[in-house]
C-alpha cells in the first residue's frame, strides 16, 4: 500500500510544494468548517500569502460535527493535495498552512481554549448557511434553531458556530485580550453583516454589556469567494496519489479560476492575501451581488433544469445548446439588475462563467448544487427577480428558474423514482404538496405559500406567477409519467 501524505519529503516531482518552511510556522487563524471549499479556496490563498510575505498565519481548523476530515488532516500533519483541473491537464499542489485539526464534539474545552489564545487573530468560517441559525423570514437570530437554543441555555459549553464565537469573544474580553476578527467566507449576501447581527443578537440575550463591547471593538468584514469545487471522487484520490506519490484521504479538486474579495477591516492584523491575488476593498457588496446573481443564479438554474432533465454534471448540461444559451441569457438578465462593479466588465465576466461551466475537466454534480434551495433562492434568484419586475422586465429567465426549482421540489425524477431534496425545509415542502394535484397551477400555488421564502413583490405579480405556473406545467408534462 502506498504511504500516506505526512511530510514534504520524497514526493513525486509532479507535486508542487509550499513555498516556505513549515517548521516553526505558528497559528494565527482558527477556521471553522474544514470542508472541500475551504481546502480549495481559503487555505490555498493563505498558503500563497505566507509564501509571498511570511508571517505567523498557520491555520488550526475545527469541525463542529463530523470527525473524518479533521482526523485525516491530523493523520497527514495538516497536508493535503489540491488538484487543479482544466482541459490541458491536472496539476497537484500540496497545501501547507494547516497545523492542527480539532473535533469539537470530542473536546470542546480544548477548542474553546483556542478561541481565547491571543495568537489567534482571525476566526474564519465556511459552515454553510444552515449552520448560522438565522430566521430566513427576519434575517435575525432564530431562537428555535437547535444550536442557538442549546447555546443560549448553556452559553459556556457551546455547540454551534454563533455560540462558539460569542463565548470566545466573552472570554477574551474578560481577560483583557484583544478580540479576534470573525471572517465569514460562506456564500451569503453581506455575510459579515449577517454574522455581526447574529452575534450581537445572541450576545444581547446573555449579556448586554458584552454586546456593546463586541459592537465597539470587533469588525465583521464581508467577503466574496468564488471557486467551483466539486465533491471529491475516487478519481480525485487516484490522481492525487499518482501526482504526489502518496495516498491522500483529504485531496480535493477544483478549477483554475479563483477569486476572493475581502473588506479590509481587521482588529488585529491579517495575512497579506493581496499578494496571493485577493482583492482588498472598502466595500464588497457590488462584487458579491455580481457573483450571487450572475454565477450562482445561473448555476442554480442549470442545476435544477439539468437534474430533472437527467444530466449528472453541469458540464453535461452545457452540452445542450439550448440550456447553455439560456444560461447566458439569464446572466444578461442578472447583469441588468447590477450597478457598475469596479474593475469588472460584466460581458467578459459572463463569457468567463460560460467557459467555466463548460470545463470538461470539472465534474460538478447538478444534485450537489441543487441542495439547500430554500436558503439559496432568495439572494440568487428571488431578490433580483423582484428588482427586474420593478424595472419593467418580464423576468422570464427567473420564472424558468423558479419553475425548475418547483419541479425539483416534487422529489420525483422523470422515471418516477424518488430522491431526497436535501433541503432544511424539506418537511414543510412535503406538507405543502401533500394531496395537491400534480399540475403547474396547484403546485406553484402551494409552494408560493412557503412561509418567508417568496417576497410579496413576486407572489403579488399575477402575470409573473402565472408564467411560473405555465412553465412548471411544461416541466411536469415533460416527464410522460405520473408523479404520484
C-alpha positions as CSV (number, residue, x, y, z in Angstrom):
1,X,0.0,0.0,0.0
2,X,1.2,3.5,-0.8
3,X,2.4,5.6,2.1
4,X,0.2,8.4,3.4
5,X,1.0,12.0,2.7
6,X,2.5,13.1,6.0
7,X,5.5,15.2,5.0
8,X,7.0,17.0,2.1
9,X,9.9,14.7,1.8
10,X,10.4,12.5,-1.3
11,X,7.2,13.4,-3.1
12,X,6.9,12.9,-6.8
13,X,8.4,15.7,-8.9
14,X,5.0,16.4,-10.3
15,X,3.8,17.8,-6.9
16,X,4.1,21.5,-6.3
17,X,5.2,22.1,-2.7
18,X,4.6,25.1,-0.4
19,X,6.9,28.0,-1.0
20,X,8.0,28.3,2.6
21,X,9.4,26.3,5.5
22,X,6.6,24.8,7.6
23,X,8.9,24.2,10.5
24,X,8.3,26.8,13.2
25,X,5.1,28.2,11.5
26,X,2.8,29.3,14.3
27,X,-1.0,29.5,14.2
28,X,-2.8,32.9,13.7
29,X,-6.1,31.7,12.3
30,X,-8.7,29.3,13.6
31,X,-11.1,28.1,10.9
32,X,-14.5,26.5,11.5
33,X,-15.6,24.1,8.8
34,X,-12.6,22.4,7.0
35,X,-14.7,21.2,4.1
36,X,-13.7,21.0,0.4
37,X,-14.4,24.6,-0.4
38,X,-12.1,25.8,2.5
39,X,-9.4,23.5,1.2
40,X,-9.8,24.8,-2.3
41,X,-10.0,28.5,-1.5
42,X,-9.1,29.9,1.9
43,X,-6.2,27.6,2.7
44,X,-4.5,28.0,-0.8
45,X,-4.8,31.8,-0.6
46,X,-3.3,31.7,2.8
47,X,-0.6,29.3,1.7
48,X,0.3,31.6,-1.2
49,X,0.3,34.7,1.1
50,X,2.7,33.1,3.6
51,X,5.0,32.1,0.7
52,X,4.9,35.7,-0.6
53,X,5.1,37.7,2.6
54,X,5.7,35.3,5.6
55,X,4.1,35.8,8.9
56,X,2.7,33.5,11.6
57,X,-0.6,32.7,9.8
58,X,-0.7,29.0,10.3
59,X,-4.3,27.6,10.4
60,X,-5.9,25.4,13.0
61,X,-9.2,24.0,11.8
62,X,-12.2,22.7,13.7
63,X,-15.1,20.6,12.7
64,X,-18.2,21.2,14.8
65,X,-19.8,18.0,13.8
66,X,-18.2,15.1,11.9
67,X,-14.7,13.9,12.5
68,X,-13.5,12.3,9.3
69,X,-11.8,15.3,7.6
70,X,-10.2,16.5,10.9
71,X,-8.9,13.1,11.7
72,X,-7.4,12.6,8.2
73,X,-5.8,16.1,8.3
74,X,-4.2,15.2,11.7
75,X,-3.0,11.9,10.3
76,X,-1.4,13.8,7.4
77,X,0.1,16.6,9.6
78,X,-2.2,19.1,8.0
79,X,-1.0,18.4,4.5
80,X,-3.3,17.7,1.6
81,X,-3.4,17.9,-2.2
82,X,-5.3,20.4,-4.2
83,X,-5.8,19.2,-7.8
84,X,-6.4,22.0,-10.4
85,X,-8.1,20.6,-13.5
86,X,-8.7,22.0,-16.9
87,X,-8.8,20.6,-20.4
88,X,-5.0,20.9,-20.7
89,X,-4.4,18.6,-17.7
90,X,-4.2,18.4,-14.0
91,X,-1.7,19.9,-11.6
92,X,-1.1,18.8,-8.0
93,X,-0.5,21.4,-5.3
94,X,0.4,20.3,-1.8
95,X,-1.1,22.9,0.6
96,X,0.8,23.5,3.9
97,X,-0.6,26.1,6.4
98,X,-2.9,23.7,8.4
99,X,-1.1,22.9,11.6
100,X,-3.8,21.1,13.6
101,X,-7.4,19.9,13.4
102,X,-10.0,19.8,16.2
103,X,-13.2,17.9,16.6
104,X,-15.5,20.0,18.7
105,X,-17.7,17.1,19.9
106,X,-14.7,15.3,21.4
107,X,-13.0,18.0,23.3
108,X,-15.0,21.3,23.3
109,X,-12.9,22.7,26.1
110,X,-9.7,22.3,24.1
111,X,-11.4,24.1,21.1
112,X,-12.6,27.0,23.4
113,X,-9.1,27.5,24.6
114,X,-8.0,28.2,21.1
115,X,-10.6,31.0,20.8
116,X,-9.1,32.8,23.7
117,X,-5.5,32.3,22.7
118,X,-4.0,35.8,21.9
119,X,-2.1,34.2,19.0
120,X,-5.4,33.6,17.2
121,X,-6.2,36.8,15.4
122,X,-8.8,35.6,12.9
123,X,-11.7,33.1,13.4
124,X,-12.9,32.3,9.9
125,X,-15.7,30.1,8.8
126,X,-17.2,28.1,6.0
127,X,-20.1,26.3,7.6
128,X,-22.9,26.7,5.0
129,X,-26.0,28.9,5.5
130,X,-27.9,26.5,7.7
131,X,-25.3,26.4,10.4
132,X,-25.7,30.2,11.2
133,X,-29.0,29.8,12.9
134,X,-30.8,32.8,11.3
135,X,-34.5,33.2,10.7
136,X,-35.0,33.3,6.9
137,X,-38.1,35.5,7.4
138,X,-36.5,38.2,9.5
139,X,-32.8,37.7,8.9
140,X,-32.3,37.8,12.7
141,X,-31.5,35.1,15.2
142,X,-33.7,32.0,15.1
143,X,-34.3,31.3,18.7
144,X,-35.8,27.9,17.7
145,X,-32.7,26.7,15.8
146,X,-31.3,23.7,17.8
147,X,-27.8,25.1,18.2
148,X,-29.0,28.6,19.1
149,X,-31.5,27.3,21.7
150,X,-28.9,24.9,23.2
151,X,-26.2,27.6,23.4
152,X,-28.4,30.2,25.0
153,X,-29.3,27.6,27.6
154,X,-25.7,26.6,28.2
155,X,-23.5,29.5,26.9
156,X,-20.2,28.3,28.4
157,X,-20.4,25.0,26.6
158,X,-21.5,25.9,23.1
159,X,-22.1,23.5,20.2
160,X,-23.0,26.0,17.3
161,X,-20.9,28.5,15.4
162,X,-22.6,31.6,16.9
163,X,-22.3,30.2,20.4
164,X,-18.6,29.5,20.0
165,X,-17.8,32.9,18.6
166,X,-19.7,34.8,21.3
167,X,-18.2,32.6,24.1
168,X,-14.7,33.1,22.6
169,X,-15.1,36.9,22.5
170,X,-16.5,36.9,26.0
171,X,-13.5,35.1,27.4
172,X,-11.1,37.4,25.6
173,X,-13.0,40.4,26.9
174,X,-12.9,39.0,30.5
175,X,-9.2,38.5,30.3
176,X,-8.4,41.8,28.6
177,X,-7.2,40.1,25.4
178,X,-7.7,41.9,22.0
179,X,-10.6,40.4,20.0
180,X,-10.2,38.2,17.0
181,X,-11.8,39.1,13.7
182,X,-14.7,36.8,12.8
183,X,-14.4,36.3,9.0
184,X,-17.3,34.7,7.2
185,X,-16.5,33.1,3.8
186,X,-19.9,31.5,3.3
187,X,-21.9,32.2,0.2
188,X,-24.3,34.6,1.9
189,X,-25.1,38.2,0.8
190,X,-23.4,40.6,3.2
191,X,-22.0,37.6,5.1
192,X,-20.1,39.8,7.5
193,X,-23.1,41.9,8.3
194,X,-25.2,38.7,8.7
195,X,-22.7,37.3,11.1
196,X,-22.5,40.5,13.0
197,X,-26.2,40.8,13.5
198,X,-26.5,37.2,14.8
199,X,-23.5,37.6,17.1
200,X,-24.9,40.8,18.6
201,X,-28.4,39.5,19.0
202,X,-27.0,36.3,20.7
203,X,-24.8,38.4,23.0
204,X,-27.7,40.7,23.9
205,X,-29.6,37.7,25.1
206,X,-26.9,36.8,27.6
207,X,-25.0,40.0,28.5
208,X,-25.9,43.4,27.1
209,X,-22.5,44.8,28.1
210,X,-20.8,42.1,26.1
211,X,-22.9,43.1,23.1
212,X,-21.8,46.7,23.4
213,X,-18.1,45.7,23.7
214,X,-18.4,43.5,20.6
215,X,-20.1,46.2,18.6
216,X,-17.5,48.7,19.6
217,X,-14.4,46.6,19.2
218,X,-15.0,43.7,16.7
219,X,-15.1,44.2,13.0
220,X,-17.0,41.7,10.8
221,X,-15.7,42.1,7.3
222,X,-17.8,40.7,4.4
223,X,-16.2,38.6,1.7
224,X,-17.0,37.4,-1.8
225,X,-15.5,34.0,-2.6
226,X,-15.6,32.2,-5.9
227,X,-14.1,28.8,-7.0
228,X,-16.1,25.9,-8.4
229,X,-15.2,22.9,-6.2
230,X,-16.9,19.6,-7.0
231,X,-17.1,16.8,-4.4
232,X,-14.1,14.6,-4.3
233,X,-14.4,11.2,-6.0
234,X,-12.3,8.1,-6.3
235,X,-10.7,9.7,-9.4
236,X,-9.6,12.6,-7.2
237,X,-7.8,10.3,-4.8
238,X,-6.2,8.3,-7.5
239,X,-4.9,11.3,-9.3
240,X,-3.6,12.9,-6.1
241,X,-1.7,9.6,-5.4
242,X,-0.4,9.5,-8.9
243,X,0.9,13.0,-8.9
244,X,2.3,13.1,-5.4
245,X,3.4,9.6,-4.9
246,X,1.4,9.5,-1.6
247,X,-2.1,8.4,-0.5
248,X,-4.2,11.5,0.4
249,X,-7.6,10.9,2.0
250,X,-8.5,14.6,2.0
251,X,-7.5,15.5,-1.5
252,X,-9.8,17.9,-3.3
253,X,-10.1,19.1,-6.9
254,X,-11.1,22.5,-8.3
255,X,-10.9,24.7,-11.4
256,X,-8.1,27.1,-12.3
257,X,-10.2,30.2,-11.7
258,X,-10.3,31.6,-8.1
259,X,-11.4,35.0,-6.8
260,X,-11.6,36.5,-3.3
261,X,-12.8,40.0,-2.5
262,X,-12.4,41.0,1.2
263,X,-13.4,44.1,3.1
264,X,-10.1,45.3,4.7
265,X,-11.4,45.7,8.3
266,X,-9.4,43.6,10.8
267,X,-9.0,44.1,14.5
268,X,-5.6,42.5,14.9
269,X,-3.8,42.0,11.6
270,X,-4.2,39.6,8.7
271,X,-2.1,37.7,6.2
272,X,-1.1,39.7,3.1
273,X,-3.7,38.0,1.0
274,X,-3.4,40.6,-1.7
275,X,0.0,39.2,-2.6
276,X,-1.8,35.9,-3.3
277,X,-4.3,37.7,-5.6
278,X,-7.1,38.6,-3.3
279,X,-8.7,42.0,-3.8
280,X,-8.8,44.0,-0.5
281,X,-11.6,46.6,-0.7
282,X,-13.6,49.0,1.4
283,X,-16.9,47.6,0.4
284,X,-17.6,44.2,-1.1
285,X,-21.3,44.3,-1.9
286,X,-21.0,45.1,-5.6
287,X,-18.8,42.1,-6.2
288,X,-20.8,39.9,-4.0
289,X,-24.1,40.8,-5.7
290,X,-22.5,40.2,-9.1
291,X,-21.3,36.7,-8.2
292,X,-24.6,35.7,-6.4
293,X,-26.8,36.8,-9.3
294,X,-24.7,36.0,-12.4
295,X,-22.7,32.9,-11.3
296,X,-24.8,31.4,-8.6
297,X,-28.2,32.2,-10.1
298,X,-27.2,30.7,-13.4
299,X,-25.7,27.7,-11.6
300,X,-28.9,27.1,-9.8
301,X,-30.9,27.4,-13.0
302,X,-28.7,24.9,-14.7
303,X,-28.7,22.6,-11.7
304,X,-32.5,22.3,-11.4
305,X,-33.1,22.0,-15.1
306,X,-30.2,19.7,-15.5
307,X,-31.1,17.4,-12.7
308,X,-34.7,16.9,-13.7
309,X,-33.5,16.6,-17.3
310,X,-31.3,13.7,-16.4
311,X,-27.9,15.4,-16.6
312,X,-25.4,14.4,-13.9
313,X,-22.9,17.2,-14.2
314,X,-23.0,20.9,-15.1
315,X,-20.6,20.3,-17.9
316,X,-23.1,17.9,-19.4
317,X,-25.9,20.5,-19.2
318,X,-23.7,22.9,-21.1
319,X,-23.6,20.4,-24.0
320,X,-27.2,21.2,-24.5
321,X,-27.1,24.2,-26.8
322,X,-30.5,25.5,-25.7
323,X,-29.7,25.3,-22.0
324,X,-26.2,26.9,-22.5
325,X,-27.9,29.7,-24.4
326,X,-30.5,30.1,-21.6
327,X,-27.7,30.3,-19.0
328,X,-26.1,33.2,-21.0
329,X,-29.5,34.9,-21.3
330,X,-30.0,34.6,-17.6
331,X,-26.6,36.1,-16.9
332,X,-27.5,39.1,-19.1
333,X,-30.8,39.5,-17.2
334,X,-28.9,39.3,-13.9
335,X,-26.3,41.9,-15.1
336,X,-29.2,44.3,-15.9
337,X,-30.0,44.3,-12.1
338,X,-26.5,45.3,-11.1
339,X,-24.8,48.7,-10.6
340,X,-21.3,49.0,-12.2
341,X,-18.7,46.8,-10.5
342,X,-15.3,48.4,-10.2
343,X,-12.7,46.8,-12.5
344,X,-15.2,44.3,-13.9
345,X,-16.6,44.1,-17.5
346,X,-19.8,42.2,-17.0
347,X,-19.9,40.9,-20.6
348,X,-16.4,39.5,-20.2
349,X,-17.4,38.1,-16.8
350,X,-20.4,36.3,-18.3
351,X,-18.2,34.8,-21.0
352,X,-15.8,33.6,-18.4
353,X,-18.6,31.9,-16.5
354,X,-19.9,30.1,-19.5
355,X,-16.4,28.8,-20.2
356,X,-16.0,27.7,-16.5
357,X,-19.4,25.9,-16.5
358,X,-18.4,24.1,-19.7
359,X,-15.0,23.0,-18.4
360,X,-14.9,19.3,-19.2
361,X,-12.3,18.6,-16.5
362,X,-14.7,19.7,-13.7
363,X,-17.3,17.1,-12.6
364,X,-19.7,19.3,-10.6
365,X,-22.9,17.4,-9.9
366,X,-26.2,19.1,-10.5
367,X,-27.6,17.3,-7.5
368,X,-24.8,18.8,-5.3
369,X,-25.6,22.4,-6.5
370,X,-29.4,21.8,-6.1
371,X,-29.3,21.1,-2.4
372,X,-30.5,23.7,0.2
373,X,-32.5,25.5,-2.4
374,X,-34.7,27.4,0.1
375,X,-31.6,29.1,1.5
376,X,-30.1,29.9,-1.8
377,X,-33.1,31.1,-3.9
378,X,-33.6,34.5,-2.2
379,X,-30.2,36.1,-2.9
380,X,-29.6,34.2,-6.2
381,X,-33.0,34.5,-7.9
382,X,-35.9,36.0,-5.9
383,X,-34.4,39.4,-4.9
384,X,-33.1,40.1,-8.4
385,X,-36.4,38.9,-10.0
386,X,-38.4,41.4,-7.9
387,X,-36.0,44.1,-8.9
388,X,-36.3,43.1,-12.6
389,X,-40.1,43.2,-12.4
390,X,-40.0,46.6,-10.7
391,X,-37.8,47.9,-13.6
392,X,-40.3,46.8,-16.2
393,X,-38.7,43.4,-17.2
394,X,-40.8,40.3,-17.6
395,X,-38.2,38.4,-15.6
396,X,-38.7,35.4,-17.8
397,X,-35.5,33.5,-17.0
398,X,-36.2,33.9,-13.3
399,X,-39.7,32.4,-13.9
400,X,-38.0,29.5,-15.6
401,X,-35.5,29.0,-12.7
402,X,-38.3,29.1,-10.1
403,X,-40.4,26.7,-12.1
404,X,-37.4,24.4,-12.3
405,X,-36.9,24.5,-8.6
406,X,-40.6,23.8,-8.0
407,X,-40.3,20.8,-10.3
408,X,-37.3,19.6,-8.5
409,X,-39.1,20.1,-5.1
410,X,-41.6,17.4,-6.2
411,X,-38.8,14.9,-5.3
412,X,-39.5,12.5,-8.2
413,X,-37.4,12.2,-11.3
414,X,-38.7,11.6,-14.9
415,X,-38.6,7.8,-14.3
416,X,-40.8,8.0,-11.3
417,X,-38.0,7.4,-8.8
418,X,-38.0,9.5,-5.6
419,X,-34.9,11.4,-4.4
420,X,-34.1,13.3,-1.3
421,X,-34.4,17.1,-1.6
422,X,-31.5,17.7,0.9
423,X,-33.2,21.0,2.0
424,X,-33.6,22.2,5.6
425,X,-37.3,22.9,4.8
426,X,-38.0,19.6,3.0
427,X,-40.6,18.6,5.6
428,X,-42.5,21.9,5.1
429,X,-42.3,21.4,1.3
430,X,-43.7,17.9,1.6
431,X,-46.5,19.0,3.8
432,X,-47.5,21.8,1.4
433,X,-47.5,19.4,-1.5
434,X,-49.4,16.6,0.2
435,X,-52.7,15.9,-1.6
436,X,-52.0,18.7,-4.1
437,X,-52.9,17.9,-7.7
438,X,-49.8,17.5,-9.8
439,X,-50.2,20.4,-12.2
440,X,-48.3,23.6,-12.6
441,X,-51.1,25.8,-11.1
442,X,-51.7,23.8,-8.0
443,X,-48.0,23.0,-7.2
444,X,-46.8,26.6,-7.8
445,X,-49.7,28.0,-5.6
446,X,-48.7,25.6,-2.8
447,X,-45.0,26.4,-3.0
448,X,-45.6,30.2,-3.3
449,X,-47.1,29.8,0.2
450,X,-43.9,28.5,1.8
451,X,-43.6,30.9,4.7
452,X,-41.0,33.7,4.4
453,X,-39.5,32.5,1.1
454,X,-41.1,34.4,-1.7
455,X,-41.4,38.2,-1.4
456,X,-44.7,39.9,-1.9
457,X,-43.4,41.6,-5.0
458,X,-43.3,38.2,-6.7
459,X,-46.3,36.5,-5.2
460,X,-48.4,39.6,-5.8
461,X,-47.4,39.8,-9.5
462,X,-50.2,37.8,-11.2
463,X,-48.5,37.8,-14.6
464,X,-45.3,36.5,-13.3
465,X,-46.8,33.8,-11.1
466,X,-48.9,32.6,-14.0
467,X,-45.7,32.5,-16.1
468,X,-44.1,30.3,-13.4
469,X,-47.2,28.1,-13.3
470,X,-47.2,27.7,-17.1
471,X,-43.5,26.8,-17.2
472,X,-43.9,24.4,-14.4
473,X,-46.7,22.7,-16.2
474,X,-44.5,22.2,-19.2
475,X,-41.7,20.7,-17.0
476,X,-44.2,18.4,-15.3
477,X,-45.8,17.2,-18.5
478,X,-42.3,16.5,-20.0
479,X,-42.0,13.5,-17.7
480,X,-44.5,11.4,-19.6
481,X,-45.1,9.6,-16.3
482,X,-47.5,10.2,-13.4
483,X,-45.5,11.6,-10.4
484,X,-47.7,10.2,-7.7
